[in-house]
C-alpha cells in the first residue's frame, strides 16, 4: 500500500491512513510506502535552490517552517514523542547543513540535491510507523536506501531489481513473518556504494511497485486523493468519470501523456509478474477505484483522453531524412541535452520536414544541439532549419486497439474540425492503444471536451459502474 502526499498531509489524514492499514493488516501481510507530507518536497527543492543562489536566509526560513509543521503533527498525534522529535530534528539539521555547504560553494550537485529533496519521506515514515505501533499494530520505519538498489542517475534513478529482491528478502521478510508492518520511505533508493538516490518526482508509486515485484506481492494499492484514473482531467472536462478497469498498457500511456495520478514508470516492475494494481481514495475508501490488470476488460473502445500541455514542437527542415536521423541521434546523446525525451516523432507530408515533440523545458537545448549538428554544412541556413514552437499541446486518445478500429481516427479529427480545432498536420503518431496528435495549446481544453463527448466516455463509465453496483444502479461520484 502506497500513500501519497495528501494522504499523509496532516494529522487528520494520517489517522485515516492508520485506520486503513490497521484494517488491512488483519487480512494479510502489508508493506506500506509513504510520500513526504504534501508540499514538503517542493519546499525542500526551493530551499536547495535558494542555497545555491546565495540566499541563505530564505533556506533557513523554509527549514524553520518544516520543523514547525512536523512538530505540530507530532504533538497532535502522539503523547511523549521526544525520541521521534529528536530524530526529526537530526534529519532537518542534516539537511540544513547540506544547504549551508551549497550556499558556501554556490553549487548544488545532483547528489546533494537528492539528499535534500528526500528528507520529506524520511520525516514522514517514522511518524506513521510510530502512530501505527501505538494504536496496536506493530510497525517499523525502514529507509528505502536499505532496500531499493539503483544506478547512479541522481534525480531519476532506475532500480537493480535482482539486488533489490535480495535486500527485501533479508530486510523485510523477517518483519512480515513477525507480524510487523514495515513503513518504507518512498521516492528514494541507493547505489551499490550506498549513495542515496531519488527515483524522480512522484516516484513513490514507482517505489511501491518495485517492492511489490521484489516481494511477489498479491497486489499493489495506490492510495491517493482521487477515486482513480479518470476518463479525462475533471478540471477540464466536468463530466469525466472514474475508469473501473484498464490494462497495464493503457494506464501507462495515460501516465506518460499527462494523467497525473500515476508516475509514468509505475507499472514497469509489475508487468512481468502480472501483479494487479488498484488506485483508491484515502478519503473515500468505500469507493471501488480503478483496477489496473494485465489485459484490462475484454472490449475494444476508447477508455480515456489525456493532455500534455508542457510540450514543444521542433521542426527540422531537410530533404535528407537519413541526415536528420543521424543528427537527432547525435543530439540526443549530447551531454547538454541528455535529459531530453522525444514524446512523438513523425515525418511531415510537406517539404520533407521531420517533427519532434518534447517537453517544453528540453526544447531549446535539444534544438541547439540539432543546430550544432548541421553547422559543418555551410549550405544549410540554420535559422530556418530547426524551428521551435512552444505554443502546442499533445492530446492522446487511449483504448484497446484504437488505431486499428475502423474509422476511429477519422471520427476524432472530424469531431475536432466541427469545433474549429485544428490538428497540426505535421505531428501525429499512433501505437497499439493510443492515438496522439498536436493542437495549439489554447485549444487543448476544447479538444479534450470534444473528444470526450464524441466517445460518450462519461456516460459509458457511469453505466458500467451502475451495472456493477447492483440492481438499484446507485453510484456516488467524488472529485478532488
C-alpha positions as CSV (number, residue, x, y, z in Angstrom):
1,X,0.0,0.0,0.0
2,X,1.4,3.3,-1.0
3,X,0.1,6.6,0.5
4,X,0.7,9.9,-1.3
5,X,1.5,13.3,0.0
6,X,-2.1,14.4,0.6
7,X,-2.9,11.1,2.3
8,X,-0.2,11.9,4.9
9,X,-0.5,15.7,4.7
10,X,-1.6,16.4,8.2
11,X,-2.6,14.7,11.5
12,X,-6.2,14.0,10.4
13,X,-5.1,12.4,7.1
14,X,-2.5,10.3,8.9
15,X,-5.3,9.0,11.2
16,X,-7.2,7.8,8.1
17,X,-4.1,6.1,6.8
18,X,-3.6,4.3,10.1
19,X,-7.3,3.1,10.1
20,X,-6.9,1.7,6.5
21,X,-3.6,-0.1,7.4
22,X,-4.9,-1.5,10.7
23,X,-8.0,-2.9,9.0
24,X,-6.0,-4.5,6.2
25,X,-3.3,-5.9,8.4
26,X,-5.8,-8.3,9.9
27,X,-6.3,-10.0,6.4
28,X,-2.7,-10.5,5.4
29,X,0.9,-9.1,5.2
30,X,1.1,-5.4,4.5
31,X,4.1,-3.3,3.4
32,X,3.4,0.5,3.5
33,X,5.2,3.0,1.3
34,X,4.8,6.7,2.1
35,X,5.5,10.0,0.4
36,X,6.5,13.2,2.1
37,X,3.7,15.3,3.7
38,X,2.0,17.4,1.0
39,X,4.1,20.3,-0.2
40,X,7.3,19.3,1.8
41,X,9.3,18.1,-1.2
42,X,8.6,21.4,-3.1
43,X,9.8,23.4,-0.1
44,X,13.0,21.3,0.2
45,X,13.7,21.8,-3.5
46,X,13.2,25.6,-3.1
47,X,15.5,25.6,0.0
48,X,18.2,24.0,-2.1
49,X,17.7,26.4,-4.9
50,X,17.9,29.4,-2.5
51,X,21.1,28.0,-1.0
52,X,22.7,27.6,-4.4
53,X,21.7,31.2,-5.3
54,X,23.3,32.5,-2.1
55,X,20.1,33.3,-0.3
56,X,20.9,31.6,2.9
57,X,18.2,33.3,5.0
58,X,15.4,32.1,2.7
59,X,16.7,28.5,3.0
60,X,16.8,28.8,6.8
61,X,13.2,30.2,6.8
62,X,12.0,27.1,4.9
63,X,13.7,24.7,7.3
64,X,12.1,26.6,10.2
65,X,8.7,26.2,8.6
66,X,9.3,22.4,8.0
67,X,10.3,22.0,11.6
68,X,7.2,23.7,12.8
69,X,5.0,21.7,10.5
70,X,6.3,18.3,11.6
71,X,6.5,19.2,15.3
72,X,2.8,20.3,15.2
73,X,1.9,16.9,13.5
74,X,3.8,15.0,16.2
75,X,2.2,16.9,19.1
76,X,-1.3,16.3,17.7
77,X,-0.8,12.6,17.0
78,X,1.4,11.4,19.9
79,X,1.9,11.8,23.6
80,X,5.5,12.0,24.7
81,X,7.1,12.0,21.2
82,X,10.5,13.0,22.5
83,X,12.5,10.3,20.8
84,X,10.9,10.8,17.5
85,X,11.2,14.5,17.8
86,X,14.9,14.2,18.3
87,X,15.3,12.0,15.2
88,X,13.3,14.6,13.2
89,X,15.5,17.4,14.4
90,X,18.6,15.5,13.5
91,X,17.3,14.9,9.9
92,X,16.4,18.6,9.5
93,X,19.7,19.8,10.9
94,X,21.5,17.5,8.4
95,X,19.5,19.0,5.5
96,X,20.3,22.5,6.8
97,X,24.0,21.7,6.9
98,X,23.8,20.5,3.3
99,X,22.2,23.8,2.3
100,X,24.9,25.7,4.2
101,X,27.6,23.8,2.2
102,X,25.7,24.5,-1.0
103,X,25.4,28.2,-0.1
104,X,29.2,28.4,0.6
105,X,30.2,26.7,-2.7
106,X,27.3,28.2,-4.8
107,X,26.9,24.8,-6.3
108,X,24.1,22.2,-5.9
109,X,25.3,18.8,-7.1
110,X,22.8,16.2,-8.2
111,X,23.9,14.0,-5.2
112,X,23.3,16.8,-2.7
113,X,20.0,17.7,-4.4
114,X,18.8,14.1,-3.9
115,X,19.9,14.1,-0.3
116,X,18.0,17.3,0.5
117,X,14.8,16.6,-1.6
118,X,14.4,13.1,0.0
119,X,14.2,14.4,3.6
120,X,10.4,14.6,3.5
121,X,9.9,10.9,3.2
122,X,12.5,10.2,5.9
123,X,10.5,12.5,8.2
124,X,7.0,11.1,7.4
125,X,7.8,7.3,7.6
126,X,8.8,7.3,11.3
127,X,5.8,9.3,12.3
128,X,3.3,6.9,10.6
129,X,5.2,3.8,11.9
130,X,5.1,5.2,15.5
131,X,1.4,6.0,15.3
132,X,0.6,2.5,14.0
133,X,2.6,0.9,16.8
134,X,0.9,3.0,19.5
135,X,-2.5,2.1,18.0
136,X,-1.8,-1.6,18.4
137,X,-0.3,-2.5,15.0
138,X,3.4,-3.4,15.4
139,X,5.3,-1.3,12.8
140,X,8.8,-0.3,11.9
141,X,10.1,2.6,9.7
142,X,12.5,1.4,7.1
143,X,14.7,3.7,4.9
144,X,14.4,2.5,1.3
145,X,18.2,3.1,0.9
146,X,18.4,-0.3,2.7
147,X,16.1,-1.9,0.1
148,X,16.0,-0.4,-3.4
149,X,19.3,-0.7,-5.2
150,X,19.6,1.7,-8.1
151,X,22.0,3.0,-10.7
152,X,23.7,6.4,-10.0
153,X,21.4,8.5,-12.2
154,X,20.6,11.1,-9.5
155,X,17.2,12.6,-9.8
156,X,15.8,9.8,-11.9
157,X,17.4,6.6,-10.8
158,X,16.3,3.1,-12.1
159,X,16.4,0.1,-9.9
160,X,18.5,-3.0,-10.0
161,X,15.7,-5.5,-9.4
162,X,17.8,-8.6,-8.5
163,X,19.7,-6.7,-5.8
164,X,16.5,-5.1,-4.6
165,X,14.9,-8.5,-4.3
166,X,17.8,-9.8,-2.2
167,X,17.6,-6.8,0.1
168,X,13.9,-7.1,0.6
169,X,14.1,-10.8,1.4
170,X,16.8,-10.1,4.0
171,X,15.3,-6.9,5.5
172,X,11.5,-7.1,5.0
173,X,10.6,-10.7,5.0
174,X,11.6,-11.4,8.7
175,X,9.5,-8.4,9.8
176,X,6.4,-9.7,7.9
177,X,6.9,-13.1,9.4
178,X,6.8,-11.5,12.9
179,X,3.6,-9.6,12.0
180,X,5.3,-6.3,11.8
181,X,4.2,-3.7,9.2
182,X,7.2,-2.1,7.5
183,X,6.7,1.6,6.7
184,X,9.1,2.3,3.9
185,X,10.2,5.7,2.6
186,X,9.0,6.3,-1.0
187,X,10.9,8.1,-3.7
188,X,14.4,7.0,-2.7
189,X,17.0,4.3,-3.1
190,X,20.7,3.9,-3.0
191,X,23.6,2.9,-5.3
192,X,25.7,-0.2,-4.6
193,X,28.1,2.2,-2.9
194,X,25.2,3.2,-0.5
195,X,24.9,6.7,-2.0
196,X,21.3,8.0,-1.7
197,X,19.4,8.5,-5.0
198,X,15.9,9.5,-5.9
199,X,13.5,7.9,-8.5
200,X,12.1,11.2,-9.9
201,X,9.3,13.4,-8.7
202,X,6.2,11.4,-7.9
203,X,8.5,8.3,-7.6
204,X,6.8,6.9,-4.5
205,X,4.4,5.0,-6.8
206,X,7.4,3.5,-8.5
207,X,8.9,2.6,-5.1
208,X,5.7,0.6,-4.3
209,X,5.7,-1.4,-7.5
210,X,9.5,-2.1,-7.2
211,X,8.9,-3.5,-3.7
212,X,5.9,-5.4,-4.8
213,X,7.8,-7.1,-7.6
214,X,10.7,-7.9,-5.2
215,X,8.3,-9.5,-2.7
216,X,6.0,-11.2,-5.2
217,X,3.0,-9.3,-3.7
218,X,-0.6,-10.3,-4.4
219,X,-1.5,-6.7,-5.4
220,X,-0.5,-3.0,-5.1
221,X,-2.9,-0.3,-3.9
222,X,-2.0,3.3,-4.6
223,X,-3.9,5.4,-2.0
224,X,-4.3,9.0,-3.2
225,X,-6.8,11.9,-3.1
226,X,-8.9,10.9,-6.2
227,X,-11.1,8.0,-6.9
228,X,-8.9,6.5,-9.5
229,X,-7.8,7.1,-13.1
230,X,-10.5,9.1,-14.9
231,X,-11.8,9.4,-18.4
232,X,-10.3,12.9,-18.6
233,X,-8.9,15.6,-16.3
234,X,-12.1,16.7,-14.4
235,X,-10.7,20.2,-14.2
236,X,-11.1,20.5,-18.0
237,X,-13.9,18.0,-18.5
238,X,-16.6,18.3,-15.8
239,X,-18.4,15.1,-16.7
240,X,-15.2,12.9,-16.6
241,X,-15.8,9.7,-14.7
242,X,-13.6,7.1,-12.9
243,X,-12.5,4.2,-15.0
244,X,-13.4,0.9,-13.4
245,X,-10.8,-1.3,-15.0
246,X,-8.0,-0.6,-17.5
247,X,-5.0,-2.6,-18.9
248,X,-1.3,-2.1,-18.0
249,X,-0.6,-0.7,-21.4
250,X,-3.5,1.8,-21.4
251,X,-2.7,3.0,-17.9
252,X,1.0,3.5,-18.9
253,X,0.0,5.5,-21.9
254,X,-2.2,7.8,-19.8
255,X,0.5,8.3,-17.3
256,X,3.1,9.0,-20.0
257,X,0.9,11.5,-21.8
258,X,-0.4,13.6,-19.0
259,X,-2.5,11.8,-16.4
260,X,-1.0,12.8,-13.0
261,X,-2.4,10.0,-10.9
262,X,0.5,7.6,-11.7
263,X,4.2,8.1,-12.1
264,X,5.0,7.0,-15.8
265,X,7.3,4.3,-14.6
266,X,5.0,2.8,-12.0
267,X,3.9,-0.3,-13.9
268,X,7.3,-1.4,-15.2
269,X,8.3,-3.6,-12.3
270,X,4.9,-5.5,-12.0
271,X,4.3,-6.2,-15.7
272,X,6.4,-9.4,-15.9
273,X,4.9,-10.8,-12.6
274,X,1.4,-9.6,-13.7
275,X,0.6,-8.1,-10.3
276,X,-2.6,-6.2,-10.4
277,X,-2.7,-2.6,-9.1
278,X,-5.6,-0.6,-7.7
279,X,-5.9,3.2,-7.3
280,X,-8.1,4.1,-4.3
281,X,-9.1,7.3,-2.5
282,X,-7.8,7.6,1.1
283,X,-10.6,10.0,1.9
284,X,-13.4,7.8,0.4
285,X,-12.1,4.3,0.9
286,X,-15.6,2.9,0.2
287,X,-15.1,3.7,-3.5
288,X,-14.0,0.9,-5.7
289,X,-11.4,3.0,-7.5
290,X,-9.6,1.8,-10.7
291,X,-8.2,-1.6,-11.1
292,X,-5.2,-2.0,-13.5
293,X,-4.7,-5.5,-14.8
294,X,-2.5,-7.1,-17.4
295,X,-5.2,-7.3,-20.2
296,X,-7.9,-5.0,-18.9
297,X,-11.6,-5.6,-19.8
298,X,-12.2,-7.6,-23.0
299,X,-13.5,-4.8,-25.3
300,X,-12.3,-2.5,-28.0
301,X,-13.2,1.0,-27.2
302,X,-11.8,4.4,-26.1
303,X,-11.2,4.5,-22.4
304,X,-9.9,8.0,-21.8
305,X,-8.4,11.1,-23.3
306,X,-5.4,12.9,-21.8
307,X,-3.4,16.1,-22.5
308,X,0.2,17.1,-22.0
309,X,0.4,20.9,-22.1
310,X,4.1,21.0,-21.2
311,X,5.2,20.4,-24.8
312,X,7.0,22.0,-27.7
313,X,7.2,21.1,-31.4
314,X,10.6,21.0,-33.1
315,X,10.5,21.1,-36.9
316,X,13.7,20.0,-38.7
317,X,13.6,21.2,-42.4
318,X,15.6,18.9,-44.6
319,X,15.1,16.8,-47.7
320,X,17.6,14.2,-46.4
321,X,15.8,12.0,-43.8
322,X,19.0,10.0,-43.2
323,X,20.8,13.2,-42.3
324,X,18.1,14.2,-39.9
325,X,18.1,10.8,-38.2
326,X,21.8,10.9,-37.7
327,X,21.7,14.5,-36.4
328,X,18.9,13.6,-34.0
329,X,20.8,10.5,-32.7
330,X,23.9,12.6,-32.1
331,X,21.9,15.5,-30.5
332,X,20.1,13.2,-28.0
333,X,23.5,11.9,-26.8
334,X,24.9,15.4,-26.5
335,X,25.7,15.9,-22.8
336,X,23.8,19.3,-22.9
337,X,20.6,17.6,-24.0
338,X,20.9,14.2,-22.2
339,X,17.7,14.8,-20.3
340,X,15.6,15.4,-23.5
341,X,13.0,12.8,-24.2
342,X,11.2,12.7,-27.6
343,X,7.5,12.2,-26.9
344,X,6.4,12.0,-30.6
345,X,8.3,11.9,-33.9
346,X,6.9,11.9,-37.3
347,X,7.8,12.8,-40.9
348,X,5.8,15.7,-42.3
349,X,4.0,15.5,-45.6
350,X,5.2,18.8,-46.9
351,X,8.8,19.8,-47.7
352,X,10.1,16.5,-46.2
353,X,10.3,18.1,-42.7
354,X,10.6,16.0,-39.6
355,X,8.7,16.9,-36.5
356,X,9.6,16.1,-32.9
357,X,7.5,16.8,-29.8
358,X,9.4,17.1,-26.5
359,X,8.8,18.6,-23.1
360,X,9.0,22.4,-23.2
361,X,11.9,22.5,-20.7
362,X,14.1,20.5,-23.1
363,X,13.1,22.1,-26.4
364,X,15.6,24.9,-26.8
365,X,18.5,22.7,-25.5
366,X,17.7,19.9,-28.0
367,X,17.1,22.4,-30.8
368,X,20.5,24.0,-30.2
369,X,22.2,20.6,-30.2
370,X,20.5,19.8,-33.6
371,X,21.7,23.1,-35.0
372,X,25.2,22.3,-34.0
373,X,24.9,19.0,-35.9
374,X,24.2,20.9,-39.1
375,X,26.9,23.5,-38.6
376,X,29.6,21.8,-40.7
377,X,27.4,22.0,-43.8
378,X,27.6,25.6,-45.0
379,X,24.7,25.1,-47.4
380,X,22.2,24.9,-44.6
381,X,20.5,28.0,-43.3
382,X,20.4,27.2,-39.6
383,X,18.0,29.9,-38.6
384,X,15.3,28.2,-40.8
385,X,16.5,24.6,-40.5
386,X,15.5,23.9,-36.9
387,X,12.4,25.7,-35.6
388,X,10.7,25.5,-32.1
389,X,7.1,26.1,-31.4
390,X,6.3,26.3,-27.7
391,X,2.6,27.0,-28.1
392,X,1.4,23.5,-28.6
393,X,0.0,20.6,-26.6
394,X,-0.3,16.8,-27.1
395,X,-3.8,15.2,-26.9
396,X,-3.9,11.4,-26.6
397,X,-6.8,9.1,-27.0
398,X,-6.3,5.8,-25.2
399,X,-8.0,2.5,-25.6
400,X,-7.5,-1.1,-26.7
401,X,-6.6,-1.2,-30.4
402,X,-7.8,2.3,-31.0
403,X,-5.6,2.8,-34.1
404,X,-6.9,-0.3,-35.9
405,X,-10.6,0.3,-35.0
406,X,-12.4,1.1,-38.2
407,X,-13.0,4.8,-38.7
408,X,-11.9,5.9,-35.3
409,X,-9.1,8.3,-36.4
410,X,-11.4,9.9,-38.9
411,X,-14.1,10.2,-36.3
412,X,-11.7,12.0,-33.9
413,X,-10.5,14.5,-36.4
414,X,-13.9,15.1,-37.9
415,X,-15.3,15.9,-34.4
416,X,-12.5,18.4,-33.8
417,X,-12.9,20.0,-37.2
418,X,-16.6,20.7,-36.4
419,X,-15.4,22.7,-33.4
420,X,-12.8,24.6,-35.5
421,X,-10.0,22.9,-33.6
422,X,-7.0,22.4,-35.9
423,X,-4.8,19.3,-35.6
424,X,-1.3,20.2,-36.6
425,X,-0.8,18.0,-39.7
426,X,3.0,17.5,-39.2
427,X,2.8,15.8,-35.8
428,X,0.5,12.8,-35.5
429,X,1.6,9.5,-34.1
430,X,-0.1,6.3,-33.0
431,X,0.7,3.0,-31.3
432,X,-1.4,-0.1,-30.5
433,X,-3.6,1.6,-27.8
434,X,-3.0,5.3,-28.3
435,X,-3.6,8.0,-30.9
436,X,-1.6,11.2,-30.1
437,X,-1.8,14.4,-32.0
438,X,-0.8,18.0,-31.6
439,X,-3.0,21.1,-31.2
440,X,-2.4,24.7,-30.3
441,X,-2.2,25.0,-26.6
442,X,-5.1,27.4,-26.5
443,X,-7.3,24.7,-27.9
444,X,-6.3,21.9,-25.6
445,X,-9.3,22.0,-23.2
446,X,-11.7,22.3,-26.1
447,X,-10.0,19.3,-27.7
448,X,-10.4,17.3,-24.5
449,X,-14.1,18.2,-24.1
450,X,-14.9,17.5,-27.8
451,X,-13.1,14.1,-27.9
452,X,-14.6,13.0,-24.5
453,X,-18.1,13.9,-25.7
454,X,-17.6,12.2,-29.1
455,X,-17.0,8.9,-27.5
456,X,-19.5,9.4,-24.6
457,X,-16.8,8.4,-22.1
458,X,-18.6,9.8,-19.1
459,X,-21.9,8.1,-20.0
460,X,-20.2,4.7,-20.6
461,X,-18.3,4.7,-17.3
462,X,-21.5,5.7,-15.4
463,X,-23.4,2.8,-17.0
464,X,-20.6,0.4,-16.2
465,X,-20.4,1.5,-12.6
466,X,-24.2,1.3,-12.2
467,X,-24.2,-2.2,-13.6
468,X,-21.6,-3.3,-11.2
469,X,-23.3,-1.6,-8.2
470,X,-26.3,-3.8,-8.4
471,X,-29.9,-3.7,-9.4
472,X,-30.5,-0.3,-7.9
473,X,-27.7,1.2,-10.0
474,X,-26.8,3.7,-7.3
475,X,-23.5,5.4,-7.5
476,X,-21.8,8.5,-6.0
477,X,-19.0,10.4,-7.8
478,X,-16.5,12.3,-5.8
479,X,-13.8,14.6,-7.2
480,X,-10.7,16.2,-5.6
